[in-house]
Amino acid sequence: MSMTEAQTAAFQNASGFSPQSSSTLWLSLVLVLALLWCAWVMWTAYRGWAAGSVRFGALGGSAARVLLVLLVLMFFTLS
């Protein structure tokens, strides 16, 4: 659902930036947080593997799940 001209003008006058810029900001924030979460998961899995408490197959499974979650999130946010 798109905004009318009056709604767009009111939004821009009240906030100082366009709705498109706001959308880009929020999508970027979501993707940055998702990437940080993915890095944390992989770092934790690697530390477990290096310490010997996580098998290599579990490390690969974690990597596959993180990649799948990231791809699905990017598909829905960037399409």
C-alpha positions as CSV (number, residue, x, y, z in Angstrom):
1,M,0.0,0.0,0.0
2,S,1.5,3.3,-1.1
3,M,1.1,6.6,0.6
4,T,-0.8,9.5,-1.0
5,E,0.9,12.7,-2.0
6,A,-0.5,14.4,1.1
7,Q,0.8,11.6,3.4
8,T,4.2,11.7,1.7
9,A,4.4,15.5,2.1
10,A,3.3,15.3,5.7
11,F,5.8,12.6,6.5
12,Q,8.7,14.5,4.9
13,N,7.8,17.8,6.6
14,A,7.5,16.2,10.0
15,S,10.6,14.0,9.8
16,G,12.9,15.8,7.5
17,F,13.6,12.9,5.2
18,S,11.6,10.8,2.7
19,P,9.7,7.6,3.5
20,Q,12.1,5.7,1.1
21,S,15.1,6.8,3.2
22,S,13.3,5.7,6.4
23,S,12.6,2.3,4.8
24,T,16.2,1.9,3.7
25,L,17.4,2.8,7.2
26,W,15.2,0.2,8.9
27,L,16.0,-2.6,6.3
28,S,19.7,-1.8,6.7
29,L,19.4,-2.0,10.5
30,V,17.6,-5.4,10.3
31,L,20.2,-6.8,7.9
32,V,23.2,-5.5,9.9
33,L,21.8,-7.1,13.1
34,A,21.2,-10.3,11.3
35,L,24.8,-10.4,10.0
36,L,26.1,-9.7,13.5
37,W,24.0,-12.5,14.8
38,C,25.3,-14.8,12.1
39,A,28.9,-13.9,12.9
40,W,28.3,-14.5,16.6
41,V,26.7,-17.9,15.9
42,M,29.6,-19.0,13.7
43,W,32.2,-17.6,16.1
44,T,30.6,-19.6,19.0
45,A,30.4,-22.7,16.9
46,Y,34.1,-22.4,15.8
47,R,35.2,-21.9,19.4
48,G,33.3,-25.0,20.4
49,W,34.9,-27.0,17.5
50,A,38.4,-25.7,18.4
51,A,37.9,-26.7,22.0
52,G,36.7,-30.1,21.0
53,S,33.2,-29.9,22.4
54,V,31.5,-29.6,19.0
55,R,31.9,-32.1,16.2
56,F,32.8,-30.9,12.7
57,G,29.5,-32.0,11.4
58,A,27.7,-29.9,13.9
59,L,29.8,-26.9,12.9
60,G,28.8,-27.5,9.3
61,G,25.2,-27.9,10.3
62,S,25.3,-24.6,12.1
63,A,26.9,-22.9,9.1
64,A,24.2,-24.3,6.8
65,R,21.3,-23.2,9.1
66,V,22.8,-19.7,9.5
67,L,23.2,-19.4,5.7
68,L,19.7,-20.5,5.2
69,V,18.2,-18.1,7.7
70,L,20.3,-15.2,6.2
71,L,19.2,-16.0,2.7
72,V,15.5,-16.2,3.6
73,L,15.7,-13.0,5.6
74,M,17.4,-11.2,2.6
75,F,14.9,-12.6,0.2
76,F,12.0,-11.2,2.2
77,T,13.5,-7.9,3.1
78,L,15.1,-7.0,-0.3
79,S,12.3,-8.2,-2.6
